[in-house]
Amino acid sequence: MHAAAVVRHGKCLLLTGPSGAGKSTLSYALFRRGAQLLSEETIYISPNEGWRIYGLATGIHLPAGSEKHFPELQRNPVLTHPGGKQKMRVDPATCPSPAERCDVFSGPVILCILRRTGGNRSRIEPLGKTEYLPMLLQNREPGYHLHSEFPRIIADMPVAGIFSLDNSGDLMQTVIILESILEGDGTVRNGD
C-alpha cells in the first residue's frame, strides 16, 4: 500500500494520499519529534497470524526545498527521480530524532487520507470506514496494485480512528494536529 507510517503512544498512524500530499514530509517531521518511523513510502499489511503492518524505512525521500523546514538537510543533495521529481534522500539513522525505526507493528491503527486544497490552514475531519475505503481506492498511485482482498483487510483492521486531512497549512500546525490524534483522547484539534 502506498502510505507513510509512524508509531507513537502504541498506535500506528497511516498517512495515505496522492504524491505530493505530504506523506514523507509529515512522517519525517513526526519522526524528528519522537515517533518511530515504520515507512515513508510503502507498507505491507498481513492479516495472517495476528494483524501486522510491515515497513522498511531505510531512506526518506523529501521534496526539494525541504531544508526550509529542516535546517539539518541543507547539505543533502537533490536528485532527479524517474518521472522528473526532485527529491533529497535522508538516512533515518542520521536524523536528529529521539526515536528509532521499527520494521513491524501490531496494534490499533489511525487511518488518515491527506489532500492538498490550497487553503492556508490545515483541517482534519473524522470519517467512517464506508467513506474511507472509496477515497483510498480512488487515490491509488500507479504501480500499487491492491489485492482483491484489500477491502476486507481494511475492514478488519483494528482501527482507532479514520480522518481526512486537508494538508494546506503550516507544517508545524499540521504536525500538532496529527500528534493530538496520536495522543488518543478522541478529540480532533485543528490547531485553532
Buried (B, 14 or more C-beta within 10 A) or exposed (E): BBBBBBBBEEBBBBBBBBEEBBBBBBBBBBBBBEBBBBBBBBBEBEEEEEBBBBBBBEBBBBBEEBBEBBEEBEEBEBEEEEEEEEBBBBEBEEBEBEBEBBEEBEEBBBBBBBBBEEEEBBBBEEBEEEBBBEBBEEBBBEEEEBEEEBBEBBEEBEBBBBBBBBBBBEBEBBBBBBBBBBEBEEEBBBBE
